[in-house]
């Protein structure tokens, strides 16, 4: 197709207008109204990775302690809007461990873990209280959503005030557990 000189001017004007419109759209000055679209509010900052075992004091009627705030080894921390603190951890392999020390007054306690397991082959793990392992797992079969391990609660009694080490891990010395499940928090409640 052949263009005449009269057609070149309107085409040039359209190109110039189009370039100006693109420049305005992409410029920082025109982005005041678009600033709301640029905010990424659903990305949260995960808790810092610890280098020492945290020590907390038991008080009140119970404690809910986030797993991502424990001393983690071979756990991955990820964002989950359905998790209690918007973050959870995944038990990655057989060397994984999460540790916490709790200063308890005398009494009998119940410990539960909030877990999300995809299937029965990725659901059982161990909670060790001062190196005494307790096998815990959710429903059988697991629901695939967050649930407390009420099927296998851990009960323990302390005769006098003391500090206990609580460790979450895949295996015990006597039996293997699973890997790949997600953990949200541990819940400790004084029963007596």
C-alpha positions as a Python dict, from the first residue, in 0.01 Angstrom:
ca = {
    (1, 'X'): (0, 0, 0),
    (2, 'X'): (126, 345, -87),
    (3, 'X'): (106, 631, 169),
    (4, 'X'): (76, 990, 60),
    (5, 'X'): (222, 1283, 246),
    (6, 'X'): (-125, 1375, 376),
    (7, 'X'): (-154, 1035, 551),
    (8, 'X'): (190, 1054, 713),
    (9, 'X'): (91, 1346, 941),
    (10, 'X'): (-213, 1172, 1104),
    (11, 'X'): (-13, 850, 1149),
    (12, 'X'): (275, 1043, 1306),
    (13, 'X'): (30, 1228, 1536),
    (14, 'X'): (-130, 898, 1643),
    (15, 'X'): (211, 747, 1718),
    (16, 'X'): (312, 1054, 1918),
    (17, 'X'): (-15, 1049, 2114),
    (18, 'X'): (20, 679, 2179),
    (19, 'X'): (380, 724, 2301),
    (20, 'X'): (272, 1012, 2528),
    (21, 'X'): (-13, 805, 2672),
    (22, 'X'): (222, 514, 2742),
    (23, 'X'): (474, 746, 2907),
    (24, 'X'): (202, 895, 3128),
    (25, 'X'): (72, 554, 3225),
    (26, 'X'): (416, 427, 3316),
    (27, 'X'): (542, 745, 3482),
    (28, 'X'): (583, 769, 3856),
    (29, 'X'): (388, 1095, 3870),
    (30, 'X'): (72, 933, 3742),
    (31, 'X'): (102, 638, 3978),
    (32, 'X'): (-57, 807, 4280),
    (33, 'X'): (-390, 644, 4203),
    (34, 'X'): (-212, 320, 4108),
    (35, 'X'): (-10, 314, 4430),
    (36, 'X'): (-281, 105, 4594),
    (37, 'X'): (-231, -161, 4328),
    (38, 'X'): (143, -167, 4385),
    (39, 'X'): (119, -252, 4758),
    (40, 'X'): (179, -614, 4843),
    (41, 'X'): (10, -647, 5180),
    (42, 'X'): (-31, -1022, 5188),
    (43, 'X'): (343, -1089, 5219),
    (44, 'X'): (443, -1103, 5585),
    (45, 'X'): (787, -1117, 5737),
    (46, 'X'): (855, -1457, 5892),
    (47, 'X'): (994, -1471, 6246),
    (48, 'X'): (1373, -1468, 6268),
    (49, 'X'): (1553, -1801, 6274),
    (50, 'X'): (1685, -1865, 6623),
    (51, 'X'): (2034, -1976, 6717),
    (52, 'X'): (1948, -2072, 7077),
    (53, 'X'): (1664, -2270, 7231),
    (54, 'X'): (1395, -2026, 7350),
    (55, 'X'): (1295, -2050, 7717),
    (56, 'X'): (944, -1950, 7821),
    (57, 'X'): (758, -1961, 8151),
    (58, 'X'): (427, -2143, 8180),
    (59, 'X'): (157, -1911, 8313),
    (60, 'X'): (-218, -1883, 8312),
    (61, 'X'): (-442, -2167, 8203),
    (62, 'X'): (-235, -2261, 7900),
    (63, 'X'): (21, -2174, 7636),
    (64, 'X'): (-5, -2175, 7260),
    (65, 'X'): (347, -2150, 7118),
    (66, 'X'): (410, -2110, 6745),
    (67, 'X'): (633, -2382, 6596),
    (68, 'X'): (808, -2128, 6371),
    (69, 'X'): (930, -1953, 6690),
    (70, 'X'): (1112, -2263, 6815),
    (71, 'X'): (1478, -2343, 6749),
    (72, 'X'): (1445, -2513, 6409),
    (73, 'X'): (1677, -2759, 6238),
    (74, 'X'): (1580, -2894, 5892),
    (75, 'X'): (1232, -2738, 5903),
    (76, 'X'): (1106, -2500, 5636),
    (77, 'X'): (900, -2198, 5740),
    (78, 'X'): (623, -2092, 5504),
    (79, 'X'): (334, -1848, 5496),
    (80, 'X'): (-14, -1993, 5547),
    (81, 'X'): (-314, -1765, 5597),
    (82, 'X'): (-499, -2044, 5781),
    (83, 'X'): (-216, -2098, 6031),
    (84, 'X'): (-243, -1936, 6371),
    (85, 'X'): (39, -1682, 6327),
    (86, 'X'): (11, -1677, 5945),
    (87, 'X'): (318, -1902, 5930),
    (88, 'X'): (376, -2273, 5976),
    (89, 'X'): (666, -2516, 5947),
    (90, 'X'): (719, -2834, 5745),
    (91, 'X'): (910, -3128, 5889),
    (92, 'X'): (1150, -3182, 5599),
    (93, 'X'): (1351, -3496, 5679),
    (94, 'X'): (1453, -3744, 5945),
    (95, 'X'): (1711, -3502, 6088),
    (96, 'X'): (1448, -3232, 6151),
    (97, 'X'): (1399, -3099, 6504),
    (98, 'X'): (1221, -2808, 6670),
    (99, 'X'): (1311, -2726, 7031),
    (100, 'X'): (1167, -2519, 7315),
    (101, 'X'): (1230, -2506, 7690),
    (102, 'X'): (936, -2441, 7922),
    (103, 'X'): (959, -2354, 8292),
    (104, 'X'): (668, -2544, 8450),
    (105, 'X'): (516, -2526, 8796),
    (106, 'X'): (421, -2862, 8954),
    (107, 'X'): (114, -3023, 8798),
    (108, 'X'): (-26, -3248, 8526),
    (109, 'X'): (-21, -3116, 8170),
    (110, 'X'): (-166, -3199, 7831),
    (111, 'X'): (30, -3124, 7513),
    (112, 'X'): (-127, -3113, 7164),
    (113, 'X'): (19, -3006, 6830),
    (114, 'X'): (-179, -2841, 6550),
    (115, 'X'): (-92, -3035, 6235),
    (116, 'X'): (-189, -3051, 5869),
    (117, 'X'): (-113, -3385, 5705),
    (118, 'X'): (-200, -3484, 5349),
    (119, 'X'): (-223, -3859, 5416),
    (120, 'X'): (-145, -4130, 5671),
    (121, 'X'): (208, -4179, 5531),
    (122, 'X'): (292, -3817, 5620),
    (123, 'X'): (132, -3770, 5960),
    (124, 'X'): (304, -3938, 6258),
    (125, 'X'): (594, -3774, 6439),
    (126, 'X'): (738, -3753, 6790),
    (127, 'X'): (719, -3502, 7070),
    (128, 'X'): (996, -3562, 7322),
    (129, 'X'): (968, -3426, 7673),
    (130, 'X'): (1315, -3432, 7826),
    (131, 'X'): (1409, -3712, 7584),
    (132, 'X'): (1097, -3925, 7654),
    (133, 'X'): (935, -3974, 7309),
    (134, 'X'): (559, -3965, 7249),
    (135, 'X'): (421, -4059, 6908),
    (136, 'X'): (154, -3813, 6792),
    (137, 'X'): (-64, -3792, 6483),
    (138, 'X'): (-396, -3642, 6373),
    (139, 'X'): (-716, -3818, 6257),
    (140, 'X'): (-686, -4146, 6072),
    (141, 'X'): (-698, -4077, 5784),
    (142, 'X'): (-581, -3716, 5826),
    (143, 'X'): (-835, -3450, 5731),
    (144, 'X'): (-587, -3259, 5513),
    (145, 'X'): (-669, -2939, 5707),
    (146, 'X'): (-536, -2795, 6031),
    (147, 'X'): (-632, -3011, 6329),
    (148, 'X'): (-506, -3068, 6681),
    (149, 'X'): (-359, -3408, 6763),
    (150, 'X'): (-647, -3484, 7002),
    (151, 'X'): (-637, -3849, 6898),
    (152, 'X'): (-295, -3883, 7065),
    (153, 'X'): (-263, -3621, 7342),
    (154, 'X'): (57, -3621, 7547),
    (155, 'X'): (8, -3617, 7926),
    (156, 'X'): (289, -3566, 8175),
    (157, 'X'): (318, -3484, 8545),
    (158, 'X'): (578, -3271, 8718),
    (159, 'X'): (616, -3315, 9096),
    (160, 'X'): (802, -2987, 9152),
    (161, 'X'): (873, -2676, 8942),
    (162, 'X'): (1133, -2739, 8671),
    (163, 'X'): (1234, -2659, 8315),
    (164, 'X'): (1163, -2921, 8049),
    (165, 'X'): (1299, -2949, 7697),
    (166, 'X'): (1026, -3009, 7438),
    (167, 'X'): (1150, -3141, 7104),
    (168, 'X'): (949, -3217, 6790),
    (169, 'X'): (1118, -3468, 6557),
    (170, 'X'): (1040, -3732, 6295),
    (171, 'X'): (1172, -4041, 6472),
    (172, 'X'): (1235, -4186, 6815),
    (173, 'X'): (1521, -4422, 6903),
    (174, 'X'): (1280, -4716, 6875),
    (175, 'X'): (1048, -4634, 6588),
    (176, 'X'): (1046, -4420, 6276),
    (177, 'X'): (793, -4150, 6212),
    (178, 'X'): (703, -3960, 5899),
    (179, 'X'): (815, -3643, 5725),
    (180, 'X'): (642, -3385, 5507),
    (181, 'X'): (363, -3280, 5744),
    (182, 'X'): (300, -2918, 5841),
    (183, 'X'): (293, -2796, 6202),
    (184, 'X'): (140, -2474, 6332),
    (185, 'X'): (174, -2456, 6712),
    (186, 'X'): (200, -2658, 7031),
    (187, 'X'): (-66, -2619, 7298),
    (188, 'X'): (6, -2684, 7666),
    (189, 'X'): (-278, -2691, 7918),
    (190, 'X'): (-253, -2760, 8292),
    (191, 'X'): (-503, -3033, 8381),
    (192, 'X'): (-433, -3057, 8758),
}
